[in-house]
Amino acid sequence: MPANLTPEFLAARERFNQAKTLEEKLDALQEMLATIPKHKGTEKMQADIKRRIAKLKEQLEQARRSGKGGGVTYHVEREGAAQIVLVGPPNTGKSSLLAALTNAVPVIAPYPLSTLKPVPGMMEYEDVQIQLVDLPPITREYTEGWVYGLIRLADAVALCLDLSHPNWREEAEEVLELLSARQIRLTAGPTRQVDWRAVEKRTVAVGLKKDLGPERAGEFLDWCAGRFLGVTASTVSGEGLEEVRAALFRAAGIVRIYTKKPGQPPDFSKPYTIKEGATVLDVVKEIHKDFVKRLKYVRLWGSGKFQGQQVPLDHVVQDKDVVEIHLS
């Protein structure tokens, strides 16, 4: 069976071949494992990548114990419809945002660097769950390589900034500069691999502690304009948190698709989630790959204008479309 390797996987493999440090190799391998197509044709490749990851982790741990550098590295298993990392300078309120939006219980302290390892939590948005991951802060003085590795693997970024801090703009620009130096560019989207090194990550800028700096909210949104979507919120008062949920869902780059059987009402109990830009044929494959061979046609409700009409297989689906698959 052909592997049908994705451009993202090939770019990660090239990055692995060019890597010079154990951390860079591990980062690339983890991205290869995350982006390799999951089917029988790649089972041996997946196993080989997992063995390499395990071996590199062991080498890094041995180096750490012997005092020869390397340090600890982390990998966050993906859950839910998408993974979004919380990124920002020290003490901006990322952990408080994670606690407010998810079931996670992070360390929340009024001093910098209280987050030392990734802390995941699941955020509910309507009928889907999205994984948020709180990361240690991005600083010029010290940020471990694995932090940048997790950012590269995520579907999107929430850039968290402290509106109560008069120098929030300078802190934001420093974070953008440090990420850019690691070939990570925060944009309005979509998330994509630019070349074998550089990635662009769809970003939501979240201005936190609005209750302590309400006068800076307008300035913050002006700064965001033309860069990426911006929202403001307070985890203390709760103001703006629902807007943050909605913005993070949009940044995740997914659409929800519902199904219906001929002659029956749609099933709205649980949607299929698929990447933005996916076609009707992609949806059919996602529901069941064997359906493609038996497919006659698909009817669709939604996309702004369709009410049960037959649609071409290359039609790009939109959020909350309903599909009815007809098989031979």
Buried (B, 14 or more C-beta within 10 A) or exposed (E): EEEEBEEBBBBBBBBBEEBEEBBBBBBBBBBBBBBBBEEEEBEEBBEEBEEBBEEBBEBBBEBBEEEEEBEEBBBBEBEBBBBBBBBBBBBBBBBBBBBBBBEBEBEBEEEEEBBEBBBBBBBEBEBBBBBBBBBBBBBEEEBBBBBBBBBBBBBBBBBBBBBBBEEBBEBBEBBBEBBEEBBBBBBBBBBBBEEBEBBBBBBBBBBBBBBBBBEBBEBBBEBBEEBBBBBBBBBBEEBBBEEBBBBBBBBBBBBBBBBBEEEEEEEEEEBBBBBBEBBBBBBBBBBEEEBEEEBEBBBBBBBEEBEEEEBEBEBEBBBBBBBBBEEE
